[in-house]
């Protein structure tokens, strides 16, 4: 399941710009493992060579998690292209993830 936390429709410049993604997870939990597998597959399938993915374990980097004011995990943040977007869940619904990230299927 995935729930967009912030949605804006001003992504006209998203195409062609590198995607900077941060995935916040809770160790090796089932949901975290699924989210990692799912986002890696989506990135390789729809953004090959056009993304940077950083996986952050909130158990290992508590200060960063506090600074981001995380409300639910796993959480994917699209930093670039702007506007920033946040998606919560195991990222298993590819269509919703693509829509949430502003990626068009070709």
C-alpha distances in whole Angstrom, upper triangle without the diagonal:
4,7,10,13,16,16,20,22,24,23,26,27,24,25,28,27,26,22,22,19,18,15,16,15,16,19,18,15,13,10,12,14,11,10,14,14,12,13,17,16,15,18,21,20,20,21,24,27,25,23,23,20,21,19,20,20,20,22,25,25,25,27,25,22,24,25,22,21,17,16,12,12,11,12,13,16,18,21,23,24,24,22,20,16,14,10,8,5,6,7,6,7,10,11,9,10,13,14,12,15,18,18,20,20,23
4,7,9,12,13,16,18,21,20,23,24,21,22,25,24,23,19,19,16,16,13,14,14,16,19,19,17,15,11,13,15,12,10,14,15,12,12,16,16,14,16,19,19,18,19,22,25,23,20,21,18,19,18,18,19,19,22,24,23,23,25,22,20,22,22,19,18,15,14,11,11,10,9,10,13,14,18,20,20,20,19,16,13,10,6,5,4,7,6,7,7,10,10,7,7,11,11,9,12,14,16,18,18,22
4,6,9,10,14,16,19,18,22,23,20,23,25,24,23,20,19,16,16,14,15,16,18,21,21,19,18,14,15,18,15,13,16,18,15,15,18,19,17,18,22,21,20,21,24,26,24,22,22,20,20,19,19,20,20,23,25,24,23,24,22,19,21,21,18,17,14,12,10,11,11,10,10,12,14,17,19,19,19,17,15,11,9,6,5,7,10,9,11,10,12,12,8,9,12,11,9,12,14,16,18,20,23
4,6,7,10,13,15,15,18,20,17,20,22,21,21,17,17,15,15,14,15,16,19,22,23,21,20,17,17,20,18,15,17,19,16,15,19,19,17,18,21,21,19,20,23,25,22,20,20,18,19,19,19,21,20,23,25,24,23,24,21,19,20,20,16,16,14,12,12,12,12,10,10,10,11,14,16,16,15,13,11,8,6,5,6,9,12,11,13,12,13,12,9,9,11,9,6,9,11,14,17,18,22
4,7,10,13,16,16,20,21,18,21,24,22,22,18,17,15,15,14,14,16,19,22,23,22,22,18,18,21,19,16,19,21,19,17,21,22,19,20,24,24,22,22,25,27,24,21,21,19,19,19,19,20,19,22,24,22,21,22,19,17,17,17,14,13,11,10,10,12,12,10,10,10,12,14,16,17,15,13,10,7,5,6,7,11,14,13,16,16,17,16,12,12,14,13,9,12,14,17,19,22,25
4,7,10,12,13,16,18,16,19,22,20,20,17,16,15,15,16,16,19,21,25,26,25,25,21,21,23,22,19,21,23,20,18,22,23,20,20,24,24,21,21,25,26,23,20,21,19,20,20,20,22,21,25,26,24,23,23,20,18,19,18,14,14,13,13,13,15,15,12,11,10,11,12,14,14,12,9,8,6,6,8,10,14,17,15,18,17,18,17,13,13,14,12,9,11,12,15,18,21,24
4,7,9,10,14,15,14,17,20,19,19,17,17,16,17,18,19,21,24,27,28,27,27,23,23,25,23,20,22,24,21,19,22,23,19,20,23,23,20,20,24,25,22,20,21,20,22,22,23,25,24,28,29,27,26,26,23,21,22,21,18,18,17,16,17,18,18,15,13,12,11,13,14,13,11,9,9,7,8,10,12,16,18,16,19,17,17,15,12,12,13,10,7,9,10,13,16,18,22
4,6,8,11,13,12,15,19,17,19,16,17,17,19,20,21,24,27,30,31,30,30,26,26,28,26,23,24,26,23,21,24,24,21,21,24,24,21,20,24,25,22,20,22,22,23,24,25,27,27,30,31,29,29,28,25,24,25,23,19,20,19,19,20,21,21,18,16,14,12,14,13,12,10,7,9,8,11,13,16,19,21,19,22,19,19,17,14,14,14,11,9,10,9,13,15,19,21
4,6,8,11,11,13,17,16,18,17,18,18,21,22,24,27,30,33,34,33,32,28,28,30,28,24,26,27,24,22,24,25,21,21,24,23,20,20,24,25,21,21,22,23,25,26,27,30,30,33,34,32,32,31,28,27,28,26,23,23,23,23,23,24,23,20,18,16,14,15,14,12,11,9,11,11,14,15,18,21,23,20,22,20,19,16,15,15,14,10,10,11,8,12,13,17,19
4,6,8,9,12,15,14,16,15,17,18,20,22,24,28,31,34,35,34,34,30,29,31,29,26,27,28,25,23,25,25,22,21,24,24,20,19,23,23,20,19,21,22,24,26,27,30,30,34,34,32,32,31,28,27,28,26,23,24,24,24,25,26,25,21,19,16,14,14,13,10,8,7,10,11,15,17,20,23,25,22,25,22,21,19,17,17,15,13,12,12,9,13,14,18,20
4,5,5,8,11,11,13,12,14,15,18,20,23,26,29,32,33,32,32,28,27,29,27,24,24,25,23,20,22,22,19,18,21,20,16,16,19,20,16,16,18,19,22,24,25,28,29,32,33,30,31,30,27,26,28,26,22,24,23,24,24,25,23,20,17,15,12,12,10,8,7,7,10,10,14,16,19,22,23,20,23,21,19,17,16,15,13,11,11,9,7,9,11,15,17
4,6,7,10,11,14,14,16,18,21,23,26,29,33,35,36,36,35,31,30,32,30,26,27,28,25,22,24,24,20,19,22,21,17,16,20,20,17,17,20,22,24,26,28,32,32,36,36,33,34,34,30,30,31,29,26,28,27,28,28,28,27,24,20,18,15,15,13,10,10,10,13,14,18,19,23,25,26,23,25,23,21,19,18,17,15,13,14,12,9,11,11,15,16
4,6,8,7,11,11,14,16,20,22,25,28,32,34,35,35,35,31,30,31,29,26,26,27,25,21,23,23,20,18,21,20,16,15,18,18,14,15,17,19,22,25,27,30,31,35,34,32,33,32,28,29,30,28,25,27,27,28,28,28,27,23,20,17,14,13,10,7,8,10,13,14,18,20,23,26,27,23,26,24,21,20,20,18,15,15,15,12,10,11,12,16,17
4,6,6,8,8,11,13,17,19,22,25,29,31,31,32,31,28,26,27,26,22,22,23,21,18,19,19,16,14,17,17,13,11,15,15,11,12,14,16,19,22,24,27,28,32,31,29,31,30,26,26,28,26,23,25,24,26,26,25,23,20,17,15,11,11,8,5,8,9,11,12,15,17,20,22,23,20,22,21,18,17,17,15,12,12,12,9,7,8,10,13,14
4,6,8,9,13,15,19,21,24,27,31,32,33,33,32,29,28,28,26,23,23,24,21,18,19,19,16,14,16,15,11,10,13,13,10,12,15,17,20,23,26,29,30,34,33,32,33,33,29,29,31,29,26,28,27,29,28,27,25,23,19,17,14,14,11,9,11,13,15,15,18,19,23,24,24,21,23,21,18,17,17,16,12,13,14,11,9,8,9,11,12
4,7,9,12,15,19,21,25,28,31,32,33,34,33,30,29,29,27,24,24,24,22,19,19,19,16,14,15,15,12,10,11,11,8,10,14,16,20,23,25,29,31,34,33,31,33,33,29,30,32,30,27,30,29,31,30,29,27,24,20,18,15,15,11,9,13,15,16,17,20,21,25,26,26,23,24,23,20,20,20,18,15,16,17,13,12,10,11,14,13
4,6,9,12,16,19,22,25,29,30,31,32,32,29,27,27,26,23,22,23,21,18,18,19,16,14,15,16,13,10,12,11,7,9,11,14,17,20,23,26,28,31,30,28,30,29,26,26,29,26,24,27,26,28,28,26,25,22,18,16,12,12,8,6,10,13,14,15,18,19,23,25,25,22,24,23,20,20,20,18,15,16,16,12,12,11,13,16,16
4,6,10,13,16,19,22,26,27,28,29,29,26,24,24,24,21,19,20,19,15,15,17,14,11,13,15,12,8,10,8,5,5,8,11,14,17,19,23,25,28,27,25,27,27,23,24,26,24,22,25,24,26,26,24,22,20,16,14,11,10,7,7,11,13,13,15,17,18,21,23,23,20,22,22,19,20,20,17,15,17,16,12,12,12,14,16,17
4,6,10,13,16,19,23,24,25,26,26,23,21,21,21,17,16,18,16,12,13,15,12,9,12,14,11,8,10,10,6,4,6,8,11,14,17,20,22,25,24,22,24,24,20,21,23,22,19,22,21,23,22,20,18,16,12,10,7,7,5,6,9,11,11,11,13,14,18,19,19,16,19,19,17,17,17,13,12,14,13,9,10,10,13,15,17
4,7,10,13,16,20,21,23,24,24,22,19,20,20,16,15,17,16,12,13,15,14,11,14,16,14,11,13,12,9,6,5,6,8,11,13,17,18,22,21,19,21,20,17,17,20,18,16,19,18,20,20,18,17,14,10,8,6,5,5,7,10,12,10,11,12,14,17,18,18,16,20,20,18,19,18,15,14,16,14,11,13,13,17,19,21
4,7,10,13,17,18,19,20,20,18,15,16,16,13,12,14,13,10,11,14,12,10,13,15,14,11,13,13,11,7,6,5,6,9,11,14,16,19,18,17,19,19,15,15,18,17,14,17,15,18,17,15,13,10,7,6,5,6,7,10,11,12,10,10,10,11,13,15,15,13,16,17,16,17,16,12,13,15,12,10,13,13,17,18,21
4,6,10,13,15,16,17,18,16,13,15,15,12,11,14,14,10,12,15,14,12,15,18,17,15,17,16,14,11,8,6,5,6,7,11,12,15,15,13,15,15,12,11,15,14,11,14,12,15,14,12,10,8,6,5,7,7,10,13,14,14,11,11,10,11,12,14,14,13,17,18,17,19,17,14,15,17,14,12,16,16,20,22,24
4,6,10,12,13,14,15,12,9,11,12,8,8,11,11,9,10,14,13,12,15,17,17,16,17,18,16,13,11,7,6,5,6,8,10,13,13,12,14,15,12,11,15,15,12,14,11,13,12,9,7,6,4,6,9,11,13,16,17,17,13,12,10,9,10,11,10,10,14,16,16,18,16,13,15,17,14,13,17,17,21,22,25
4,7,9,12,12,14,11,8,11,12,9,9,13,13,12,14,17,16,16,19,21,21,20,21,21,20,16,14,11,9,6,5,6,6,10,11,10,11,13,10,8,11,12,10,11,9,11,9,7,6,5,6,8,11,13,16,18,19,19,15,13,11,10,10,10,11,12,15,18,18,20,18,15,18,19,16,16,19,20,24,25,28
4,6,8,8,10,8,5,8,10,8,8,12,13,12,14,17,17,17,20,22,22,21,23,23,22,19,17,13,11,7,6,5,6,8,10,10,11,14,12,10,13,15,13,14,10,12,10,6,5,7,9,12,15,16,20,22,22,22,18,17,13,12,10,10,10,12,15,18,18,21,19,16,19,21,18,18,22,22,26,26,29
4,6,6,9,8,6,9,12,11,11,14,16,15,17,20,20,21,23,25,25,25,26,27,26,22,20,16,14,10,8,6,6,6,9,10,11,14,13,10,13,16,14,15,12,12,10,7,7,10,12,15,18,20,23,25,26,25,22,20,16,15,13,12,12,15,17,20,21,24,22,20,23,24,22,22,25,26,29,30,33
4,6,9,10,7,8,12,12,11,14,16,16,17,19,21,21,23,25,26,26,26,27,26,23,20,17,14,10,9,6,7,6,8,11,12,15,15,13,16,18,17,18,15,16,14,11,10,13,15,17,20,22,25,27,28,28,24,23,19,18,16,15,13,16,18,22,23,26,24,22,25,27,24,24,28,28,31,31,34
4,7,8,6,6,10,11,10,12,14,15,16,18,20,20,22,24,25,25,25,26,27,23,21,17,15,12,11,9,11,10,12,14,16,19,18,16,19,22,20,21,18,19,16,12,11,14,16,19,22,24,26,29,30,30,26,24,21,19,17,15,13,16,17,20,21,25,24,21,24,27,24,24,28,28,31,30,33
4,6,5,6,9,10,11,12,14,15,17,18,20,21,23,24,26,26,27,28,28,25,23,19,17,14,13,11,12,11,14,16,17,20,19,17,20,22,20,20,17,17,14,10,10,13,16,19,22,24,27,29,30,29,26,23,20,18,15,12,11,14,15,19,20,24,22,20,24,25,23,24,27,27,30,30,33
4,5,5,6,9,10,11,12,14,16,17,18,20,21,22,24,25,26,27,27,24,23,19,19,15,15,13,15,15,17,19,20,23,22,19,22,25,22,22,19,18,15,12,10,14,16,19,22,25,27,29,30,29,26,23,20,17,14,11,9,12,12,16,18,21,20,19,22,24,22,23,26,26,28,28,31
4,6,5,6,9,10,10,12,14,15,16,18,20,21,22,23,24,26,25,22,21,18,17,14,14,13,14,15,17,18,19,22,20,17,20,22,20,20,16,15,12,8,7,10,13,16,19,22,24,26,27,26,23,20,16,14,11,8,5,9,10,13,15,18,17,15,19,20,19,19,23,23,25,25,28
4,5,5,6,9,10,11,12,14,15,16,18,20,21,21,22,23,23,20,18,14,13,10,10,9,11,12,14,15,16,19,17,15,18,20,18,18,15,15,12,8,6,9,11,14,17,20,22,24,25,25,21,19,16,13,11,9,7,10,11,15,16,19,18,15,19,21,18,19,22,22,25,25,28
4,5,5,6,9,10,11,12,14,16,17,18,20,20,21,23,23,20,18,15,14,11,12,11,14,14,16,17,19,22,20,18,22,23,21,22,18,19,15,12,9,12,13,17,19,21,24,25,27,27,23,21,18,16,14,11,8,11,11,15,16,19,19,16,19,22,20,20,23,23,25,25,27
4,5,5,6,9,10,11,12,14,15,16,18,19,20,22,22,19,19,15,15,13,14,14,16,17,19,20,21,24,22,20,23,25,22,22,19,19,15,12,9,12,13,16,18,21,23,24,26,26,23,20,17,14,12,9,6,8,7,11,12,16,15,13,16,19,18,18,21,20,23,22,25
4,6,5,6,8,10,10,12,14,15,16,17,18,20,19,16,16,12,13,10,12,12,14,16,17,18,19,22,19,17,20,21,19,19,16,16,13,10,7,9,9,12,14,17,19,21,22,22,19,16,14,11,9,7,4,5,7,10,11,14,13,11,14,16,15,15,18,18,20,20,23
4,6,5,6,9,10,11,12,14,15,15,16,18,18,15,13,10,10,8,10,11,14,16,16,17,19,21,19,17,21,22,19,20,17,18,15,12,9,10,10,13,14,17,19,21,22,23,19,17,15,13,12,11,8,8,10,13,13,16,16,13,15,18,16,16,19,18,21,21,23
4,6,5,6,9,10,11,12,14,15,15,17,18,15,15,12,13,11,14,15,18,19,20,21,23,25,22,21,25,25,23,24,21,22,18,15,12,14,13,16,17,20,21,22,24,25,22,20,18,15,15,12,9,9,9,12,12,16,16,13,15,18,17,17,20,18,20,20,22
4,6,5,6,9,10,11,12,13,14,17,17,15,15,12,14,13,15,16,19,21,22,22,24,26,23,21,25,25,22,24,20,21,18,15,12,13,11,14,15,18,19,20,22,22,20,17,16,13,13,11,7,6,6,9,8,12,12,10,12,15,14,14,17,15,17,16,19
4,5,5,6,8,10,10,11,12,14,14,11,11,9,11,10,13,15,17,20,20,20,22,24,21,19,23,23,20,21,19,20,17,14,11,11,9,11,12,15,16,17,19,19,17,15,13,11,12,11,9,7,8,10,9,12,12,9,10,13,12,11,14,13,16,15,18
4,6,5,6,8,10,10,10,12,12,10,10,8,11,10,14,16,19,21,21,21,23,25,22,21,25,25,22,24,21,23,20,17,14,14,12,14,14,16,17,18,21,21,19,17,16,15,16,14,12,10,11,13,11,15,15,12,13,16,16,14,16,15,17,16,18
4,6,5,6,8,10,10,13,13,12,13,12,14,14,18,19,22,24,24,25,27,29,25,24,28,28,25,27,24,25,22,19,16,16,14,16,16,19,19,20,22,23,21,19,18,16,17,15,13,10,10,12,9,13,14,11,12,15,16,14,16,14,16,14,16
4,6,5,6,8,9,12,12,11,13,11,14,15,18,20,22,25,25,25,27,28,25,24,27,27,24,26,23,24,21,19,16,15,12,14,13,17,16,17,19,20,18,16,16,14,15,14,12,9,10,10,7,10,11,8,8,12,12,11,13,10,12,11,13
4,5,5,5,6,9,8,7,9,9,12,13,17,19,22,25,24,24,26,27,24,23,26,26,23,25,23,24,22,19,17,16,12,13,12,15,14,14,17,19,17,16,16,15,17,16,14,12,13,14,11,13,14,10,10,13,13,11,13,10,13,12,14
4,6,6,5,8,9,9,11,11,14,15,19,21,24,27,26,26,29,30,26,26,30,29,26,28,26,27,25,22,19,19,16,17,16,18,17,17,21,22,21,19,20,18,20,19,17,14,15,16,13,15,17,14,13,16,17,14,16,13,14,13,14
4,6,6,10,11,11,14,14,17,18,22,24,27,29,29,29,31,32,29,28,32,31,28,30,28,29,26,24,21,20,17,19,17,19,18,18,21,22,21,20,20,19,20,19,17,14,14,14,11,13,15,13,11,15,16,14,15,11,12,10,11
4,6,9,9,10,13,13,17,18,22,24,27,30,29,29,31,32,28,28,31,30,27,29,26,28,25,23,21,19,16,17,15,17,16,15,18,19,19,17,18,17,19,19,18,14,15,14,10,11,13,11,9,12,13,11,11,8,9,8,9
4,6,5,6,10,11,15,17,20,23,26,28,28,27,29,30,26,26,29,28,25,28,26,27,25,23,21,19,15,16,13,15,13,13,16,18,17,17,18,17,20,20,19,16,17,17,13,14,16,13,10,14,14,11,12,9,10,11,11
4,5,7,10,12,15,17,21,24,27,29,28,28,31,31,28,28,31,30,27,30,28,30,28,25,23,21,18,18,16,17,16,16,19,21,20,20,21,20,23,23,21,18,19,19,16,17,19,16,14,17,18,15,15,12,14,13,13
4,6,9,11,14,17,21,24,27,29,28,27,30,30,27,27,31,29,27,30,28,30,29,26,24,22,19,19,16,17,15,15,19,21,20,20,22,22,24,24,23,20,22,22,19,20,22,18,16,20,20,16,17,14,16,16,16
4,7,10,14,17,20,23,26,29,27,26,29,29,25,26,29,27,24,27,26,28,27,25,22,20,17,16,13,14,11,11,15,17,17,17,19,19,22,23,22,19,21,21,18,19,20,16,14,17,17,13,14,12,14,15,15
4,6,10,13,16,19,22,25,24,22,25,25,21,22,25,23,21,24,22,25,24,21,19,17,13,13,10,11,9,10,14,16,15,15,16,17,19,20,19,17,19,19,17,18,18,15,14,16,15,12,13,12,15,16,17
4,7,10,13,16,19,22,20,19,22,22,18,19,22,21,19,22,20,23,22,20,18,16,12,12,10,10,10,12,15,16,15,15,16,16,19,20,19,17,20,21,18,20,20,16,16,18,17,14,16,15,18,19,21
4,7,10,13,16,18,17,16,19,20,16,16,20,19,17,20,18,20,19,16,14,13,10,10,9,10,11,13,16,17,14,14,14,14,16,16,15,14,17,18,17,19,18,15,15,18,16,13,16,15,19,20,22
4,6,10,12,15,14,13,15,16,13,13,17,16,14,17,16,19,18,15,13,12,10,10,11,11,13,15,17,18,15,15,14,15,16,17,16,15,18,20,19,22,20,17,18,20,18,15,19,19,22,23,25
4,7,10,12,11,11,14,15,12,12,16,16,14,16,14,17,15,12,10,10,9,10,12,13,16,18,20,20,17,16,14,14,14,14,13,14,17,19,19,21,20,17,18,21,18,17,20,20,24,24,27
4,6,9,8,7,10,11,9,9,12,13,11,14,12,15,14,11,10,10,10,11,14,14,17,20,21,21,17,17,14,15,14,15,15,16,19,21,21,24,22,19,21,23,20,19,22,23,26,27,30
4,5,5,6,8,11,10,9,12,14,13,14,12,15,13,10,10,11,12,14,17,17,20,23,24,24,20,19,16,16,15,15,15,16,19,22,23,25,23,20,23,25,22,21,25,25,29,30,32
4,5,5,5,8,7,6,9,11,10,11,10,12,11,9,10,11,13,14,17,18,21,24,24,24,20,19,16,16,15,15,16,18,21,23,24,27,24,22,24,26,23,22,26,27,30,32,34
4,6,6,10,10,9,11,14,14,14,13,15,14,12,12,14,16,18,21,21,25,27,28,27,24,23,20,20,18,18,18,20,23,26,27,29,27,25,28,29,26,26,29,30,34,35,37
4,6,9,9,9,12,14,14,16,15,17,17,14,14,15,17,18,21,21,24,27,27,28,24,23,21,21,20,20,20,22,24,27,28,31,29,26,28,30,27,26,30,30,34,35,38
4,6,6,6,9,10,11,13,12,15,16,14,14,14,16,16,19,18,22,24,25,25,21,21,19,20,19,20,20,22,25,27,28,30,28,25,27,29,26,25,28,29,33,34,37
4,5,5,6,9,10,11,11,13,14,13,14,14,16,17,20,20,23,26,25,25,21,21,19,20,18,20,21,23,26,28,29,31,28,26,28,30,26,25,29,30,34,36,39
4,5,5,6,9,10,11,14,16,15,17,16,17,17,20,19,22,25,24,24,21,21,19,21,20,22,23,24,28,30,30,32,30,27,29,30,27,26,29,31,34,36,39
4,5,5,6,9,10,13,14,14,14,13,14,13,16,15,18,21,21,21,17,18,16,18,17,19,20,22,25,27,27,29,27,24,26,27,23,22,25,27,31,33,35
4,5,5,6,6,10,11,10,12,11,12,12,15,15,19,22,21,20,17,16,14,15,14,16,18,19,23,25,25,27,24,22,24,25,21,21,24,26,30,32,35
4,5,5,7,10,12,13,14,13,15,15,18,17,21,23,22,21,18,18,16,17,17,19,21,22,26,27,28,30,27,24,27,27,24,23,27,29,32,34,37
4,5,8,11,14,15,16,14,15,14,16,15,18,21,20,19,16,16,15,17,17,20,22,23,27,28,28,30,27,24,26,27,23,22,25,27,31,33,36
4,6,9,11,12,13,11,12,10,13,12,16,18,17,16,13,13,11,14,14,17,19,19,23,24,25,26,23,20,23,23,19,19,22,24,28,30,33
4,6,9,11,13,11,13,12,15,15,19,21,19,18,14,14,12,14,13,16,19,20,24,25,26,26,23,21,24,24,20,20,23,26,29,31,35
4,6,7,9,8,10,10,14,15,18,20,19,18,14,13,10,11,10,13,15,17,20,21,23,24,20,19,21,21,18,18,22,24,27,29,32
4,7,10,9,12,12,16,17,21,22,21,19,16,14,11,11,9,12,15,16,19,20,22,23,20,18,22,21,18,19,22,24,28,29,33
4,6,7,10,12,16,17,21,23,22,20,17,14,10,10,7,8,11,13,16,17,19,21,17,16,20,20,16,18,21,23,26,28,31
3,5,9,11,15,17,20,22,22,21,17,15,11,9,6,7,9,11,14,16,18,20,17,15,19,19,16,17,21,22,25,26,30
4,7,10,13,16,19,21,21,20,17,14,10,8,6,5,6,9,12,14,15,18,15,13,17,18,15,15,19,20,23,24,27
4,6,10,12,15,17,17,16,13,10,7,6,5,6,8,9,13,14,15,17,14,12,15,16,12,13,16,18,21,22,26
4,7,9,12,14,14,14,10,8,6,5,6,8,9,9,12,13,13,15,13,10,12,13,10,10,13,14,18,19,23
4,6,9,11,11,11,7,6,5,6,9,12,13,12,16,16,16,17,14,11,13,14,10,9,12,14,18,20,23
4,6,7,8,8,5,5,6,8,12,14,15,13,17,17,15,16,14,11,11,12,9,7,10,11,15,18,20
4,6,7,8,5,7,9,12,15,17,19,17,20,20,19,20,18,15,15,15,13,10,12,14,18,20,23
3,5,7,6,9,11,14,17,20,21,18,22,21,19,19,18,15,14,15,13,10,11,12,16,19,20
4,6,7,9,12,15,18,21,22,19,22,21,19,19,18,15,14,14,12,9,9,11,14,17,19
3,5,8,12,15,18,21,23,20,23,22,21,20,18,16,15,15,13,10,10,13,16,19,21
4,6,10,13,17,20,22,20,23,22,20,19,17,16,15,14,11,10,10,13,16,20,22
4,7,10,14,17,19,17,20,20,19,19,16,14,14,14,10,9,11,14,17,20,23
4,7,10,14,16,14,17,16,16,16,13,11,12,11,7,7,9,12,16,18,21
4,7,10,13,11,15,15,15,15,12,10,12,12,8,8,11,14,17,20,23
4,7,9,8,11,11,12,13,9,8,11,10,7,8,12,14,17,18,22
4,7,7,11,11,13,14,11,10,13,13,10,12,15,17,20,21,25
4,5,8,9,12,14,11,10,14,14,12,14,17,18,20,21,25
4,5,8,10,13,11,10,13,15,13,14,18,18,20,20,24
4,6,7,10,8,6,10,12,10,11,14,14,16,16,20
4,6,9,9,8,11,13,13,14,16,16,17,16,20
4,6,5,6,9,10,11,12,14,14,15,14,17
4,5,5,6,8,10,10,12,11,11,10,14
4,5,5,6,8,10,10,9,10,9,12
4,5,5,6,8,10,10,11,12,15
4,5,5,6,8,8,11,11,15
4,5,5,6,5,7,8,11
4,5,5,6,7,9,13
4,6,8,10,12,16
4,6,9,12,15
4,7,10,13
4,7,9
4,6
4
